């Protein structure tokens, strides 16, 4: 075919669903269709998944030419374990949804890889530090580009570092997985003390229990029971 007359179609988050039938028909009719992007890899937290899914369902052949991806690059550069990892895309934008997602990830023992927008990075790191504690982590930005940077430290350290300087460009956050659970109900006194410390700092009881559970990698019901078991006896 004459490549000088190739048809270009924009496929993005707002129109991908509408483009799918047209693209599937083109492939089915024998046209060669290439899904390309100017950054990253199509389909990984970028448009492309619906197109590939539809082609697969239609029994059409899909070939992938691996391109630059921040996920493996950041994982390797982080210095954290790489044998087992999980990619969880972007954290939710709202504080409540983000907190719930972090609570769900708190017991994940594999290395975590996340994407984040630069203007939300500090907010996200602060929430991660609160929910996951002082885990080792790395913030990688502008990977494979001239201003590439990888900053390593604990989550609280990184939150402080970027609070001062901010961040630009595409950002990937890599976080150490949770340690194998060791806390049990026999640690009730320590868990209750942690909840008391959170509450003395002005945090509500429910939020304190959730934070302590996430930090220690135990179910909230164990922390709640620890608080009940260690409540001061009523006089009378």
Order of alpha helices (4+ residues) and beta strands (2+ residues): alpha-alpha-alpha-beta-alpha-beta-alpha-beta-beta-alpha-beta-alpha-alpha-alpha
